[in-house]
């Protein structure tokens, strides 16, 4: 295979990902029943939660890659960490924005400084700062060390966000566990809804794997270009 | 709004559409950004390689 050429397995993964996304979308609109109280907007739930899951998964992978980098000092782990953070941020953003859209008809407001919404926003901002601060460090090894430590410490915001709806007084409903008394927008999932939800989680996990692979390849190419530039500058 | 008093589900289709426009829109933008960044880097790598080949002849 030509060096840098797209692996066949990645092409297969691309096709599988697109097919899964089509099926998941069809399940959301045609298989899952309409929720009796909230109406159509409840269909946002399937991809809203799945996007939140991928966001947190991305930040978890970045923290693991950070540990791996600190142990081995291999540049590939820095690329994995950066890639995972970037994808995590994209999906965490989708999660936050779709949450606001869902909140408007159900909570009668686009936004409220509820513990879940607040911690999710802080989490997103922490990783936005990760990307910004990285850009300010020129030395690749220092940048990678900084990224690794930041990704590990920044990960503290993820369990805080996940458990915020369980630990604090909140109107945000939870999928797993018991809702707070003031939770608004909670609903009982029928088996068709549960199947659609689980399939959406699976689909978004595969989307994450696919995007991560693409982003890592991009990171490797960026690394190669940077090394070439450094070599020419010497 | 007390939805418990309503007979039929609330009419919230527009919000659902807006939600899915955001979901697919953001994902599409990200994929496009990956494609564009890759293309730019490939051009950079090519340019740097040709510069590197010219250098020893100078």
Interface residues (C-beta under 8 A of the other chain):
Chain A: X34 X35 X36 X37 X38 X39 X40 X41 X42 X43 X44 X47 X48 X51 X87 X90 X93 X94 X97 X98 X101 X102 X104 X105 X108 X207 X211 X214 X215 X217 X218 X221 X222 X224 X225 X228 X229 X231 X232
Chain B: X1 X3 X4 X6 X9 X10 X11 X12 X13 X15 X16 X18 X19 X20 X22 X23 X26 X27 X30 X31 X34 X37 X38 X41 X42 X44 X45 X48 X49 X51 X52 X55
